[in-house]
Amino acid sequence: ELDPLEPVGGATAEVRLVRQDDHLQLELDAHDMAAAPEGQHYELWLLDPASDSAAPISLGPMTGSTTVPLPDGVDPTEYDVVDISLQAAGQTEHSGHSLLRGSLAA
């Protein structure tokens, strides 16, 4: 389960790491997420908050439940945190505005 880091209404999300054939993918099941404010969007990330050298990895914008492949070469044991942030339009780096966060469950 992803825990709210700030009030997000009734929004909840669960995430699972699954193997599909020879690839790993992340299955996100989001509930009751309000639409992002105009000019902003939600983005799904893999993070390692304990590391100063491991940059966050964007898994792309999201609007609700989704399944996304893990990029080749990404070791989920090095990025064991899933994060949903609120991003400004066109922003490519993590905004620092995390809404929901939790650990991967394989």
Residue pairs with C-beta under 8 A, 6 or more apart in sequence:
1 12
1 13
1 14
1 102
2 12
2 13
2 14
2 15
2 82
2 84
2 100
2 101
2 102
3 100
3 101
3 102
4 11
4 99
4 100
5 98
5 99
5 100
5 101
6 99
8 33
8 34
8 99
8 100
9 32
9 34
10 31
10 32
11 30
11 31
11 32
11 33
11 34
11 99
11 100
12 30
12 31
12 32
12 100
13 28
13 29
13 30
13 31
13 33
13 84
13 100
13 102
14 28
14 29
14 105
15 26
15 27
15 28
15 29
15 82
15 102
15 104
15 105
16 26
16 27
16 104
16 105
16 106
17 24
17 25
17 26
17 27
17 70
17 76
17 104
17 105
17 106
18 24
18 25
18 26
18 27
18 106
19 25
23 69
23 70
24 69
24 70
24 76
25 67
25 68
25 69
25 70
26 44
26 46
26 59
26 67
26 68
26 69
26 70
26 82
26 104
27 67
28 44
28 62
28 65
28 66
28 67
28 68
28 82
29 65
30 62
30 64
30 65
30 66
30 84
33 42
33 63
33 64
35 63
36 42
36 63
36 86
37 86
39 88
39 89
40 86
40 87
40 88
40 89
41 61
41 62
41 63
41 86
41 87
41 89
42 61
42 62
42 63
42 84
42 85
42 86
42 87
42 99
43 58
43 59
43 60
43 61
43 62
43 84
43 85
43 86
43 87
43 94
43 95
44 58
44 59
44 60
44 61
44 62
44 66
44 68
44 82
44 83
44 84
45 56
45 57
45 58
45 59
45 82
45 83
45 84
45 85
45 94
46 56
46 57
46 59
46 70
46 74
46 76
46 79
46 81
46 82
46 83
47 54
47 56
47 57
47 79
47 81
47 82
47 83
47 94
47 101
48 54
48 78
48 79
48 80
48 81
49 81
51 78
54 78
54 79
56 83
56 93
56 94
57 71
57 74
57 79
58 92
58 94
59 68
59 70
59 71
60 68
61 87
62 84
70 76
76 104
76 106
80 103
80 104
81 101
81 102
81 103
81 104
82 101
82 102
82 103
82 104
83 94
83 98
83 100
83 101
84 98
84 99
84 100
84 101
85 94
85 95
85 96
85 97
85 98
85 99
86 95
86 97
86 99
87 94
87 95
87 97
88 95
